[in-house]
């Protein structure tokens, strides 16, 4: 079993930056790596970024490239999401997720993930 705990959300002005953290316990991200999703009010949960664990390959949602960076700290068993140039439309709950096993299933689809954190709220004011 894996427990994921996100932190780092908050209220930020448009154009500002935030660094979100996701700490794993119980198991590590070894099998699959970590991913970030977000869900805005009234919208479906959407993929933001993913990082593989051994090599550290990164993948980003096209709409957010250039404004988001995912990284990891293997020693701390943690995944991070750096958000910059934030816009009011970036307001959402941001979730950390991972899978039990390495899989070729589509990584942008939320239902393909087994473990989720409770989420951290990011609110961007105009």
Phi and psi restraints in degrees (value plus and minus 20) as a CYANA .aco file:
   2 UNK   PHI    -142.9  -102.9
   2 UNK   PSI     114.2   154.2
   3 UNK   PHI    -131.2   -91.2
   3 UNK   PSI     108.9   148.9
   4 UNK   PHI    -135.8   -95.8
   4 UNK   PSI     112.2   152.2
   5 UNK   PHI    -148.5  -108.5
   5 UNK   PSI      97.5   137.5
   6 UNK   PHI    -112.2   -72.2
   6 UNK   PSI     134.2   174.2
   7 UNK   PHI    -175.7  -135.7
   7 UNK   PSI     147.9   187.9
   8 UNK   PHI      85.1   125.1
   8 UNK   PSI     -25.1    14.9
   9 UNK   PHI     -92.4   -52.4
   9 UNK   PSI     153.6   193.6
  10 UNK   PHI     142.6   182.6
  10 UNK   PSI    -186.8  -146.8
  11 UNK   PHI    -118.8   -78.8
  11 UNK   PSI     108.6   148.6
  12 UNK   PHI    -159.6  -119.6
  12 UNK   PSI     129.5   169.5
  13 UNK   PHI     -99.5   -59.5
  13 UNK   PSI     134.3   174.3
  14 UNK   PHI     -74.5   -34.5
  14 UNK   PSI     116.7   156.7
  15 UNK   PHI      72.0   112.0
  15 UNK   PSI     -30.2     9.8
  16 UNK   PHI    -102.7   -62.7
  16 UNK   PSI    -195.7  -155.7
  17 UNK   PHI    -153.0  -113.0
  17 UNK   PSI     137.1   177.1
  18 UNK   PHI    -166.4  -126.4
  18 UNK   PSI     131.4   171.4
  19 UNK   PHI    -141.0  -101.0
  19 UNK   PSI      96.4   136.4
  20 UNK   PHI    -115.3   -75.3
  20 UNK   PSI     125.1   165.1
  21 UNK   PHI    -142.1  -102.1
  21 UNK   PSI     129.3   169.3
  22 UNK   PHI    -156.6  -116.6
  22 UNK   PSI      96.2   136.2
  23 UNK   PHI    -125.7   -85.7
  23 UNK   PSI     115.1   155.1
  24 UNK   PHI    -127.5   -87.5
  24 UNK   PSI     122.6   162.6
  25 UNK   PHI    -157.7  -117.7
  25 UNK   PSI     142.6   182.6
  26 UNK   PHI      71.3   111.3
  26 UNK   PSI     -72.0   -32.0
  27 UNK   PHI    -163.3  -123.3
  27 UNK   PSI     157.1   197.1
  28 UNK   PHI    -128.0   -88.0
  28 UNK   PSI     160.0   200.0
  29 UNK   PHI    -102.4   -62.4
  29 UNK   PSI     -15.2    24.8
  30 UNK   PHI     -70.5   -30.5
  30 UNK   PSI     -62.9   -22.9
  31 UNK   PHI     -87.7   -47.7
  31 UNK   PSI     -51.2   -11.2
  32 UNK   PHI    -158.8  -118.8
  32 UNK   PSI     -48.6    -8.6
  33 UNK   PHI      77.9   117.9
  33 UNK   PSI    -187.8  -147.8
  34 UNK   PHI    -147.0  -107.0
  34 UNK   PSI     139.9   179.9
  35 UNK   PHI    -161.4  -121.4
  35 UNK   PSI     136.7   176.7
  36 UNK   PHI    -139.9   -99.9
  36 UNK   PSI     117.8   157.8
  37 UNK   PHI    -146.2  -106.2
  37 UNK   PSI     148.1   188.1
  38 UNK   PHI    -163.0  -123.0
  38 UNK   PSI     135.3   175.3
  39 UNK   PHI    -159.4  -119.4
  39 UNK   PSI      95.7   135.7
  40 UNK   PHI    -108.1   -68.1
  40 UNK   PSI     137.5   177.5
  41 UNK   PHI     -75.3   -35.3
  41 UNK   PSI     107.9   147.9
  42 UNK   PHI      57.3    97.3
  42 UNK   PSI     -14.6    25.4
  43 UNK   PHI    -140.8  -100.8
  43 UNK   PSI     143.8   183.8
  44 UNK   PHI     -97.9   -57.9
  44 UNK   PSI     137.5   177.5
  45 UNK   PHI     -88.1   -48.1
  45 UNK   PSI     114.2   154.2
  46 UNK   PHI    -148.0  -108.0
  46 UNK   PSI     130.5   170.5
  47 UNK   PHI     -90.2   -50.2
  47 UNK   PSI     120.9   160.9
  48 UNK   PHI    -135.0   -95.0
  48 UNK   PSI     -74.9   -34.9
  49 UNK   PHI    -183.2  -143.2
  49 UNK   PSI     139.3   179.3
  50 UNK   PHI    -163.7  -123.7
  50 UNK   PSI     128.6   168.6
  51 UNK   PHI    -155.7  -115.7
  51 UNK   PSI     114.2   154.2
  52 UNK   PHI    -101.7   -61.7
  52 UNK   PSI     137.4   177.4
  53 UNK   PHI    -107.4   -67.4
  53 UNK   PSI     -65.5   -25.5
  54 UNK   PHI     -94.5   -54.5
  54 UNK   PSI     -66.0   -26.0
  55 UNK   PHI    -116.8   -76.8
  55 UNK   PSI     -47.0    -7.0
  56 UNK   PHI      61.8   101.8
  56 UNK   PSI       5.9    45.9
  57 UNK   PHI     -85.0   -45.0
  57 UNK   PSI     123.1   163.1
  58 UNK   PHI    -140.8  -100.8
  58 UNK   PSI     129.8   169.8
  59 UNK   PHI    -158.4  -118.4
  59 UNK   PSI     118.6   158.6
  60 UNK   PHI    -151.4  -111.4
  60 UNK   PSI     130.6   170.6
  61 UNK   PHI     -86.1   -46.1
  61 UNK   PSI     115.5   155.5
  62 UNK   PHI     -74.6   -34.6
  62 UNK   PSI     -59.2   -19.2
  63 UNK   PHI     -88.3   -48.3
  63 UNK   PSI     -35.8     4.2
  64 UNK   PHI    -135.4   -95.4
  64 UNK   PSI     -19.2    20.8
  65 UNK   PHI     -78.4   -38.4
  65 UNK   PSI     117.1   157.1
  66 UNK   PHI      73.5   113.5
  66 UNK   PSI     -37.2     2.8
  67 UNK   PHI    -140.3  -100.3
  67 UNK   PSI     -13.9    26.1
  68 UNK   PHI    -164.2  -124.2
  68 UNK   PSI     122.0   162.0
  69 UNK   PHI    -157.1  -117.1
  69 UNK   PSI     105.8   145.8
  70 UNK   PHI    -122.1   -82.1
  70 UNK   PSI     122.3   162.3
  71 UNK   PHI    -167.8  -127.8
  71 UNK   PSI     153.6   193.6
  72 UNK   PHI    -163.9  -123.9
  72 UNK   PSI     140.0   180.0
  73 UNK   PHI    -151.4  -111.4
  73 UNK   PSI      82.7   122.7
  74 UNK   PHI     -83.7   -43.7
  74 UNK   PSI     -57.6   -17.6
  75 UNK   PHI     -83.8   -43.8
  75 UNK   PSI     -53.2   -13.2
  76 UNK   PHI    -116.2   -76.2
  76 UNK   PSI     -23.3    16.7
  77 UNK   PHI      33.2    73.2
  77 UNK   PSI      32.3    72.3
  78 UNK   PHI    -156.3  -116.3
  78 UNK   PSI     132.7   172.7
  79 UNK   PHI    -144.4  -104.4
  79 UNK   PSI     124.0   164.0
  80 UNK   PHI    -146.4  -106.4
  80 UNK   PSI     134.9   174.9
  81 UNK   PHI    -153.9  -113.9
  81 UNK   PSI      93.8   133.8
  82 UNK   PHI    -114.6   -74.6
  82 UNK   PSI      99.5   139.5
  83 UNK   PHI    -129.6   -89.6
  83 UNK   PSI     115.1   155.1
  84 UNK   PHI    -154.2  -114.2
  84 UNK   PSI     147.3   187.3
  85 UNK   PHI      27.8    67.8
  85 UNK   PSI      26.7    66.7
  86 UNK   PHI     -85.3   -45.3
  86 UNK   PSI     125.2   165.2
  87 UNK   PHI    -140.8  -100.8
  87 UNK   PSI     137.7   177.7
  88 UNK   PHI     -74.5   -34.5
  88 UNK   PSI     -52.8   -12.8
  89 UNK   PHI     -92.0   -52.0
  89 UNK   PSI     -25.6    14.4
  90 UNK   PHI    -103.6   -63.6
  90 UNK   PSI     -24.2    15.8
  91 UNK   PHI     -81.8   -41.8
  91 UNK   PSI     104.0   144.0
  92 UNK   PHI    -195.0  -155.0
  92 UNK   PSI     150.7   190.7
  93 UNK   PHI    -111.1   -71.1
  93 UNK   PSI     108.4   148.4
  94 UNK   PHI    -122.9   -82.9
  94 UNK   PSI     109.5   149.5
  95 UNK   PHI    -137.9   -97.9
  95 UNK   PSI     123.5   163.5
  96 UNK   PHI    -118.8   -78.8
  96 UNK   PSI     124.5   164.5
  97 UNK   PHI    -169.2  -129.2
  97 UNK   PSI     138.1   178.1
  98 UNK   PHI    -173.8  -133.8
  98 UNK   PSI     154.4   194.4
  99 UNK   PHI    -136.3   -96.3
  99 UNK   PSI     141.2   181.2
 100 UNK   PHI     -86.9   -46.9
 100 UNK   PSI     -62.1   -22.1
 101 UNK   PHI    -155.0  -115.0
 101 UNK   PSI     139.1   179.1
 102 UNK   PHI     -81.2   -41.2
 102 UNK   PSI     117.6   157.6
 103 UNK   PHI    -171.2  -131.2
 103 UNK   PSI     130.4   170.4
 104 UNK   PHI    -112.0   -72.0
 104 UNK   PSI     -18.0    22.0
 105 UNK   PHI     -80.0   -40.0
 105 UNK   PSI     129.1   169.1
 106 UNK   PHI     -71.5   -31.5
 106 UNK   PSI     100.4   140.4
 107 UNK   PHI    -101.0   -61.0
 107 UNK   PSI     -26.8    13.2
 108 UNK   PHI    -112.5   -72.5
 108 UNK   PSI     -23.6    16.4
 109 UNK   PHI    -116.4   -76.4
 109 UNK   PSI      98.7   138.7
 110 UNK   PHI     -76.6   -36.6
 110 UNK   PSI     -56.1   -16.1
 111 UNK   PHI     -88.1   -48.1
 111 UNK   PSI     -32.0     8.0
 112 UNK   PHI    -105.1   -65.1
 112 UNK   PSI     -14.2    25.8
 113 UNK   PHI    -129.6   -89.6
 113 UNK   PSI     124.6   164.6
 114 UNK   PHI    -119.4   -79.4
 114 UNK   PSI     -49.2    -9.2
 115 UNK   PHI    -146.0  -106.0
 115 UNK   PSI     118.2   158.2
 116 UNK   PHI    -154.9  -114.9
 116 UNK   PSI     127.5   167.5
 117 UNK   PHI    -103.7   -63.7
 117 UNK   PSI    -199.6  -159.6
 118 UNK   PHI    -102.5   -62.5
 118 UNK   PSI     -32.5     7.5
 119 UNK   PHI      73.2   113.2
 119 UNK   PSI     134.7   174.7
 120 UNK   PHI    -153.1  -113.1
 120 UNK   PSI     112.3   152.3
 121 UNK   PHI    -100.3   -60.3
 121 UNK   PSI     110.0   150.0
 122 UNK   PHI    -137.5   -97.5
 122 UNK   PSI     102.3   142.3
 123 UNK   PHI    -141.6  -101.6
 123 UNK   PSI     104.1   144.1
 124 UNK   PHI    -131.2   -91.2
 124 UNK   PSI      99.4   139.4
 125 UNK   PHI    -114.0   -74.0
 125 UNK   PSI     127.7   167.7
